[in-house]
Amino acid sequence: MSSVDQSHAAGGRDIIGGDSNSNNTVNNIALPSRTKVEQLLHKLKYEIEHEEEIRETIEQLARYQFRKSKDGIDGLENKLNAGNRGHKYERAIEQKEMFAKLLDRYAMFHSAQHLFAHFLAEVEDKFNSIIYPDIESSSESEVAERVSTSIVKPIVNECGADVITLDHNIVSGMIYWLAELCFVRWHK
């Protein structure tokens, strides 16, 4: 086998020991920056793997742990009844409990608390700005469609399968959890 010494070679372009398909173009491919949710999920995975647990609740999440009744209608069942949605109570309580259990399971992780606070704030904001204004003038199916397209589907798409999986039932459970604590209302 022969070898070639190119240590003193000079050329106008690349010096290679074979065919070149190079046109001297450098392709810089920018990786998409992570969203807030992606960053939090990445941090959460690390915290779980390294058992980095906390004992306190962050302020943003603590806000959602106390009832804020303003109209005297307390409890999820009473709120659904007041909004002519009492027939949804069985499913609503099941979905609310699904979310509550998930929240409880991950409450000791800082990033999970931020994720839940982020999504609860998003649900509260969208419900109160998009759903609530027309709650009396819209049919139940119209309200359900707006809840699905404005709240449930976007959150499921954002956090549907990773360290924490938020499915349609759990996101709906967030709404009912917020309703029970009086952050959203199904009645005027």
C-alpha positions as CSV (number, residue, x, y, z in Angstrom):
1,M,0.0,0.0,0.0
2,S,1.4,3.4,-0.9
3,S,0.9,6.6,1.0
4,V,0.8,10.2,-0.3
5,D,2.3,13.1,1.7
6,Q,0.3,16.2,1.1
7,S,1.8,18.2,4.0
8,H,3.4,20.8,1.6
9,A,0.6,20.8,-1.0
10,A,-1.0,24.0,-2.1
11,G,-4.2,24.4,-4.1
12,G,-7.0,26.8,-4.9
13,R,-9.6,24.6,-3.2
14,D,-9.8,21.6,-0.9
15,I,-6.9,19.1,-1.0
16,I,-8.3,15.7,-0.6
17,G,-7.2,12.2,-1.4
18,G,-10.1,11.2,-3.6
19,D,-13.2,12.7,-5.3
20,S,-14.7,15.8,-3.9
21,N,-18.4,16.6,-3.9
22,S,-17.8,19.8,-1.9
23,N,-18.9,23.2,-3.3
24,N,-17.6,25.0,-0.2
25,T,-21.1,25.7,1.0
26,V,-21.7,25.4,4.7
27,N,-25.2,24.5,5.8
28,N,-26.0,25.9,9.2
29,I,-29.2,24.2,10.3
30,A,-30.8,26.1,13.2
31,L,-32.5,23.8,15.6
32,P,-35.8,25.1,16.7
33,S,-35.7,26.7,20.1
34,R,-37.6,24.9,22.8
35,T,-40.9,26.2,24.0
36,K,-41.5,26.9,27.7
37,V,-43.3,23.6,28.0
38,E,-40.5,21.7,26.3
39,Q,-37.9,23.3,28.6
40,L,-40.0,22.4,31.7
41,L,-40.5,18.9,30.5
42,H,-36.8,18.5,29.9
43,K,-36.0,19.9,33.4
44,L,-38.7,17.6,34.9
45,K,-37.2,14.5,33.4
46,Y,-33.8,15.5,34.9
47,E,-35.4,16.2,38.3
48,I,-37.2,12.8,38.3
49,E,-34.0,10.9,37.2
50,H,-32.0,12.7,39.9
51,E,-34.7,12.6,42.5
52,E,-34.6,16.4,43.0
53,E,-37.7,17.0,45.0
54,I,-39.0,20.1,46.8
55,R,-41.3,20.5,49.7
56,E,-42.8,23.9,49.1
57,T,-45.4,24.9,46.5
58,I,-44.5,27.7,44.1
59,E,-46.7,30.9,44.3
60,Q,-48.1,30.5,40.8
61,L,-49.5,27.0,41.7
62,A,-50.5,27.9,45.3
63,R,-52.9,30.5,43.9
64,Y,-55.0,27.6,42.6
65,Q,-55.2,25.7,45.9
66,F,-57.8,27.9,47.7
67,R,-61.5,28.4,46.9
68,K,-62.5,31.8,45.7
69,S,-66.3,31.6,45.8
70,K,-67.9,34.9,45.0
71,D,-71.4,33.8,44.2
72,G,-72.2,31.5,47.0
73,I,-72.4,28.5,44.8
74,D,-69.8,26.1,46.1
75,G,-68.7,22.6,44.9
76,L,-68.5,21.2,41.4
77,E,-71.9,19.6,41.4
78,N,-73.7,22.8,42.5
79,K,-71.8,24.8,39.9
80,L,-72.7,22.4,37.1
81,N,-76.3,22.4,38.3
82,A,-76.3,26.2,38.2
83,G,-75.1,26.1,34.7
84,N,-77.6,23.5,33.6
85,R,-74.9,20.9,33.2
86,G,-75.7,18.7,36.2
87,H,-76.0,15.7,33.9
88,K,-72.2,16.0,33.4
89,Y,-71.3,15.6,37.1
90,E,-70.3,11.9,37.1
91,R,-67.9,12.4,34.2
92,A,-66.7,15.8,35.5
93,I,-65.8,14.4,39.0
94,E,-64.0,11.5,37.4
95,Q,-61.9,13.8,35.2
96,K,-61.3,16.3,38.0
97,E,-60.0,13.4,40.1
98,M,-57.7,12.2,37.3
99,F,-56.1,15.6,37.2
100,A,-55.9,15.9,41.0
101,K,-54.1,12.6,41.2
102,L,-51.7,13.6,38.5
103,L,-51.0,16.9,40.2
104,D,-50.5,15.1,43.5
105,R,-48.1,12.6,41.9
106,Y,-45.8,15.3,40.5
107,A,-46.2,18.0,43.1
108,M,-42.8,17.4,44.6
109,F,-41.0,18.4,41.4
110,H,-40.3,22.1,40.8
111,S,-40.7,21.9,37.1
112,A,-43.9,20.0,37.3
113,Q,-45.3,22.7,39.5
114,H,-44.4,25.3,36.9
115,L,-46.0,23.2,34.2
116,F,-49.3,22.8,36.1
117,A,-49.3,26.5,37.0
118,H,-48.7,27.3,33.4
119,F,-51.5,25.1,32.1
120,L,-54.0,26.1,34.8
121,A,-53.4,29.7,34.1
122,E,-53.9,29.0,30.4
123,V,-57.1,27.1,31.0
124,E,-58.4,29.8,33.4
125,D,-57.6,32.6,30.9
126,K,-59.0,30.9,27.8
127,F,-62.1,29.7,29.6
128,N,-62.9,33.2,31.1
129,S,-62.1,35.1,27.9
130,I,-63.4,32.7,25.2
131,I,-65.9,30.4,26.7
132,Y,-67.6,32.3,29.6
133,P,-68.7,35.4,27.8
134,D,-71.1,33.4,25.6
135,I,-71.9,30.6,28.1
136,E,-75.6,31.5,28.3
137,S,-76.2,32.3,24.7
138,S,-74.5,29.2,23.3
139,S,-75.8,25.7,23.1
140,E,-74.1,23.0,25.2
141,S,-72.6,21.5,22.0
142,E,-71.2,24.9,20.9
143,V,-69.6,25.4,24.3
144,A,-68.2,21.9,24.2
145,E,-66.7,22.6,20.8
146,R,-65.1,25.9,21.9
147,V,-63.7,24.2,25.0
148,S,-62.2,21.5,22.9
149,T,-60.7,23.7,20.2
150,S,-59.6,26.5,22.4
151,I,-58.4,24.7,25.5
152,V,-58.2,20.9,25.4
153,K,-56.7,20.2,22.0
154,P,-54.0,22.8,22.2
155,I,-52.8,21.7,25.6
156,V,-52.9,18.0,24.7
157,N,-50.9,18.8,21.5
158,E,-48.4,20.7,23.6
159,C,-48.0,18.1,26.3
160,G,-49.6,15.0,25.0
161,A,-46.8,12.5,25.4
162,D,-43.7,13.0,27.4
163,V,-42.7,12.8,31.0
164,I,-46.2,13.9,32.0
165,T,-49.0,12.9,29.6
166,L,-51.9,15.2,29.5
167,D,-54.8,13.6,27.6
168,H,-58.3,15.0,26.9
169,N,-59.7,13.7,30.1
170,I,-57.0,15.2,32.3
171,V,-57.2,18.6,30.6
172,S,-61.0,18.5,31.0
173,G,-60.3,17.6,34.6
174,M,-58.3,20.8,34.9
175,I,-61.4,22.8,33.9
176,Y,-63.6,21.0,36.4
177,W,-60.9,21.4,39.1
178,L,-60.8,25.1,38.5
179,A,-64.6,25.2,38.5
180,E,-64.8,23.6,41.9
181,L,-62.4,26.2,43.2
182,C,-64.4,29.0,41.6
183,F,-61.8,30.1,39.0
184,V,-64.1,29.3,36.2
185,R,-67.9,29.2,36.1
186,W,-70.4,27.4,34.0
187,H,-73.2,29.9,35.0
188,K,-73.7,33.7,34.9
